[in-house]
């Protein structure tokens, strides 16, 4: 990860400190559209922005770590091999997983 960049809690990508505030609402809107197109059994609960305690321990690193874990929680494991994927990619993976 590049220093000074923030991680989106929805998709896990890096953004600058100003562009993250523009990206997050658009990313959440895109997430809702994609989630509603999935079969009911693969739909997920809406991701929530991780709450970071304020004080001395609040640093960019701790914020990024919490956002990264939030993005990773969105992944769904394959029933056959256990690898994790985004739900739309899981369907493609399961066609060839034995």
KAHUVEN-V545843 format. One record per residue. N is the residue number from 0. PHI is phi in whole degrees, -180 to 180 (999 if undefined). OMEGA is omega in degrees with one decimal (999 if undefined). D_LAST is the distance of its C-alpha to the last C-alpha in whole Angstrom. Layout:
((N | PHI | OMEGA | D_LAST) (N | PHI | OMEGA | D_LAST))
This chain:
((0 | 999 | -179.9 | 34) (1 | -81 | 179.4 | 37) (2 | -68 | 177.7 | 40) (3 | 86 | -179.9 | 42) (4 | -102 | 179.2 | 39) (5 | -108 | -179.4 | 37) (6 | -99 | 175.9 | 34) (7 | -71 | -178.7 | 33) (8 | -74 | -179.1 | 32) (9 | -95 | -174.4 | 30) (10 | -106 | 177.6 | 28) (11 | 83 | 179.7 | 29) (12 | -88 | -179.8 | 30) (13 | -88 | 177.3 | 34) (14 | -143 | 175.3 | 37) (15 | -68 | -175.1 | 41) (16 | -64 | 178.4 | 43) (17 | -88 | -176.1 | 44) (18 | -76 | 179.1 | 41) (19 | -63 | 179.9 | 39) (20 | -70 | 175.4 | 42) (21 | -82 | -175.2 | 41) (22 | -69 | -171.4 | 37) (23 | -57 | 177.6 | 36) (24 | -63 | 178.9 | 38) (25 | -68 | 179.6 | 36) (26 | -66 | 179.2 | 33) (27 | -66 | 177.1 | 33) (28 | -63 | 178.1 | 34) (29 | -64 | 179.5 | 31) (30 | -61 | 179.5 | 29) (31 | -62 | 179.6 | 31) (32 | -61 | -179.2 | 30) (33 | -67 | -179.1 | 26) (34 | -66 | -179.9 | 26) (35 | -71 | 178.7 | 28) (36 | -86 | -179.3 | 26) (37 | -79 | 172.0 | 22) (38 | -61 | -174.2 | 21) (39 | -55 | -176.8 | 23) (40 | -71 | 179.6 | 21) (41 | -101 | -179.7 | 20) (42 | -70 | -175.8 | 23) (43 | -116 | 174.4 | 25) (44 | -73 | -179.2 | 28) (45 | -61 | 178.7 | 30) (46 | -67 | 179.7 | 30) (47 | -111 | 179.0 | 34) (48 | -65 | -179.3 | 36) (49 | -65 | 179.0 | 36) (50 | -91 | 179.6 | 39) (51 | -106 | 178.0 | 41) (52 | -69 | 178.9 | 44) (53 | -83 | -179.6 | 47) (54 | 136 | -177.3 | 49) (55 | -66 | -175.9 | 49) (56 | -80 | -178.1 | 45) (57 | -81 | 178.8 | 44) (58 | -130 | 177.3 | 43) (59 | -60 | -179.7 | 41) (60 | -64 | -179.9 | 39) (61 | -68 | 176.2 | 38) (62 | -64 | 179.8 | 38) (63 | -65 | 179.3 | 35) (64 | -65 | 178.4 | 33) (65 | -66 | 178.5 | 34) (66 | -67 | 178.8 | 33) (67 | -63 | 179.1 | 30) (68 | -65 | 176.4 | 28) (69 | -65 | 178.6 | 29) (70 | -67 | 179.9 | 27) (71 | -69 | 178.6 | 24) (72 | -68 | 179.2 | 24) (73 | -77 | -177.0 | 23) (74 | -78 | -177.2 | 20) (75 | -114 | -179.8 | 17) (76 | -78 | 174.9 | 14) (77 | -74 | 179.4 | 11) (78 | -69 | -177.6 | 10) (79 | -90 | -171.9 | 7) (80 | -107 | 178.4 | 8) (81 | 87 | 177.0 | 11) (82 | -65 | -178.5 | 12) (83 | -106 | -177.1 | 15) (84 | -144 | 165.8 | 16) (85 | -67 | -173.6 | 19) (86 | -55 | -179.8 | 18) (87 | -69 | 178.7 | 18) (88 | -81 | 178.9 | 16) (89 | -63 | 179.4 | 13) (90 | -60 | 178.9 | 13) (91 | -66 | -178.9 | 13) (92 | -63 | -175.5 | 10) (93 | -66 | 176.2 | 8) (94 | -64 | -175.7 | 9) (95 | -112 | -177.4 | 6) (96 | -80 | 179.4 | 4) (97 | -118 | 999 | 0))
